[in-house]
Amino acid sequence: MPLLPEEPQIHESAQGPRTASATGRTAPTPRPVPGPRPAAHPRPGRPGPLRPTPPVQRTPRDVAVKPGPSGPAAHTTAAPASPQVQLIPASPEGALDAAEEAVDLLLDSGRAPSDVLVITTGEQHPWAAHELSFGETSYWAQHDAGDDVFYADAAVASRATTRPVVVVAVNGGPDSVAATALPLALGRAGALLIVCGDPQQINSVLGARV
């Protein structure tokens, strides 16, 4: 019977050294274990570096812009083109009236007045004669302004600049004038050359171009 109380005393003495040893062992061993566990929390932060992926998509967009400048280069190749030539048969007396009708049709079709240049080989157009009465300075100033249809005599047509449409009225004058005026008009016409006059005379100058 006295042996029974001694056994709990042995357990109490055993607990004593454990507490003393626990003071040195518990600090290093069990407490550092939760330390590495918080290190696992930064792992969910890895989806953060996935954000630099969208800027990678911007680079192909920049590459797609590069083929843009190649487009205008194609337009420049289509620039060289000879003007179309139309012949309106007319006598020297009716060539000027035919030219006026051609100008009216051009304007009615949507052509701007500044697109049209009219050249006469014989008598001057009434508009040109009227404007020249105020002097050549004001006459050519209207040409430079480019606001309306411009009428010029074949003798001074070389001073006129290129316009999309040139109308030539072969309304008389020496054949040499028409032979000079028609090639000149062809060079001044950007898109269309209309010649009003004798078909044989015009064909002899322009040939297969008519």
C-alpha positions in Angstrom: 0.0 0.0 0.0 2.7 2.6 0.7 4.1 1.8 -2.7 1.2 3.3 -4.5 1.8 6.9 -3.4 5.4 6.6 -4.5 4.5 6.0 -8.1 2.8 9.3 -8.6 5.9 11.0 -7.0 8.0 9.3 -9.6 5.8 10.8 -12.3 6.1 14.2 -10.8 9.9 14.0 -10.6 9.9 12.9 -14.2 7.9 16.0 -15.2 10.4 18.2 -13.5 13.4 17.4 -15.7 11.1 17.5 -18.8 10.1 21.1 -18.0 13.8 22.1 -17.6 14.7 20.5 -20.8 11.6 21.8 -22.5 12.8 25.3 -21.8 15.8 24.8 -24.0 14.3 22.5 -26.6 10.8 24.0 -27.1 12.2 27.4 -28.4 14.2 26.0 -31.3 12.2 22.9 -32.3 8.4 23.4 -32.2 8.2 27.2 -32.8 10.3 27.4 -35.9 8.0 24.8 -37.5 5.2 27.4 -38.1 7.8 29.7 -39.5 8.2 28.0 -42.9 4.4 27.7 -43.3 3.9 31.5 -43.7 6.4 31.2 -46.5 3.8 29.2 -48.4 1.6 32.3 -48.5 3.8 34.2 -50.9 3.3 31.4 -53.4 -0.1 32.6 -54.4 1.6 35.8 -55.3 3.1 34.1 -58.4 0.1 34.9 -60.5 1.3 38.5 -60.2 4.1 37.9 -62.7 1.6 36.7 -65.3 0.6 40.4 -65.8 3.6 41.1 -68.0 2.1 38.8 -70.6 -0.4 41.4 -72.0 2.4 43.7 -73.1 3.6 40.9 -75.3 0.4 41.2 -77.3 1.2 44.9 -78.0 4.4 44.0 -80.0 2.5 42.2 -82.8 0.2 45.2 -83.1 3.2 47.4 -83.8 4.4 44.9 -86.4 1.0 45.1 -88.1 1.3 48.8 -88.6 4.5 48.4 -90.7 2.8 47.1 -93.8 0.7 50.3 -93.8 3.3 52.4 -95.7 3.5 49.9 -98.4 -0.1 50.8 -99.5 0.7 54.4 -100.7 3.7 53.0 -102.7 1.2 51.2 -104.9 -0.7 54.4 -105.6 2.5 56.1 -106.8 3.1 53.3 -109.4 -0.4 54.0 -110.9 0.5 57.7 -111.4 1.9 57.5 -114.9 -1.0 57.3 -117.4 -1.6 58.9 -120.8 -4.8 61.0 -121.1 -7.8 59.8 -123.0 -8.4 61.5 -126.4 -11.8 62.3 -127.8 -12.6 63.7 -131.2 -15.6 65.8 -131.9 -16.0 66.4 -135.7 -16.6 70.1 -136.4 -15.9 72.6 -139.1 -13.6 75.5 -138.4 -16.6 77.7 -138.0 -18.4 75.4 -135.6 -15.4 74.2 -133.6 -15.7 76.9 -131.0 -19.4 76.1 -130.4 -18.6 72.4 -130.2 -15.9 73.2 -127.6 -18.5 75.2 -125.6 -20.9 72.3 -125.6 -18.2 70.0 -124.5 -17.3 72.3 -121.6 -21.0 72.4 -120.6 -21.2 68.6 -120.6 -18.1 68.4 -118.5 -19.5 70.8 -115.9 -22.9 69.0 -115.9 -21.1 65.7 -115.3 -19.5 67.0 -112.2 -16.2 68.4 -113.4 -15.0 71.5 -111.5 -14.6 74.6 -113.7 -11.0 74.8 -112.5 -10.3 71.4 -114.1 -10.9 72.7 -117.6 -8.5 74.5 -120.0 -9.8 75.6 -123.5 -7.3 76.3 -126.3 -8.3 77.9 -129.6 -6.2 77.8 -132.8 -8.0 80.6 -134.7 -10.0 83.5 -133.3 -9.7 84.0 -129.6 -12.6 83.0 -127.3 -14.7 86.0 -126.4 -13.9 85.5 -122.7 -10.1 85.6 -123.4 -10.5 88.7 -125.6 -12.5 90.4 -122.9 -10.1 89.6 -120.1 -7.0 90.6 -122.1 -8.5 94.0 -122.6 -7.7 94.6 -118.9 -4.1 93.6 -119.4 -2.1 90.4 -119.4 -1.3 90.6 -115.7 -5.0 90.3 -114.6 -5.6 87.8 -117.4 -2.9 85.4 -116.2 -3.7 86.1 -112.5 -7.0 84.4 -113.1 -5.2 81.5 -114.6 -3.0 81.2 -111.5 -6.0 81.5 -109.2 -7.5 78.4 -110.9 -11.0 79.2 -109.9 -12.7 78.9 -113.3 -12.5 77.6 -116.9 -9.5 79.2 -118.5 -9.4 80.1 -122.2 -6.1 80.6 -124.0 -5.0 81.2 -127.5 -2.7 78.6 -129.0 0.1 81.2 -129.3 0.2 81.5 -125.5 -1.1 78.1 -124.4 2.5 77.1 -123.5 2.2 79.3 -120.4 -0.8 77.4 -119.1 -0.3 74.7 -116.5 -1.6 71.2 -116.6 -5.3 70.6 -115.9 -7.3 67.4 -115.8 -9.2 68.2 -119.0 -8.0 70.2 -122.0 -10.4 71.1 -124.8 -9.0 72.3 -128.2 -11.1 74.1 -130.7 -9.5 73.9 -134.1 -11.4 77.0 -135.3 -9.1 78.1 -138.1 -5.6 79.4 -138.3 -2.7 77.9 -140.3 -2.2 74.1 -140.2 1.2 74.7 -138.4 -0.6 76.2 -135.5 -2.8 73.2 -135.0 0.2 70.9 -135.5 1.9 72.7 -132.6 -1.2 73.2 -130.4 -2.4 69.7 -130.4 0.7 68.0 -129.0 1.0 70.8 -126.5 -2.6 70.3 -125.4 -1.9 66.5 -125.1 0.9 67.3 -122.7 -1.2 69.7 -120.7 -4.1 67.2 -120.3 -4.0 65.2 -117.1 -6.8 62.8 -117.8 -8.8 63.8 -120.9 -8.1 65.7 -124.2 -11.1 66.7 -126.3 -10.4 68.0 -129.8 -13.1 69.8 -131.8 -12.3 70.2 -135.5 -11.7 68.4 -138.8 -11.0 64.7 -138.2 -8.6 64.4 -141.1 -6.5 67.3 -139.8 -6.5 66.1 -136.3 -5.7 62.5 -137.2 -2.8 63.7 -139.3 -1.3 65.4 -136.2 -2.2 63.0 -133.4 -2.3 59.8 -135.4 -3.3 56.7 -133.6 -3.9 58.6 -130.3 -7.3 59.7 -131.6 
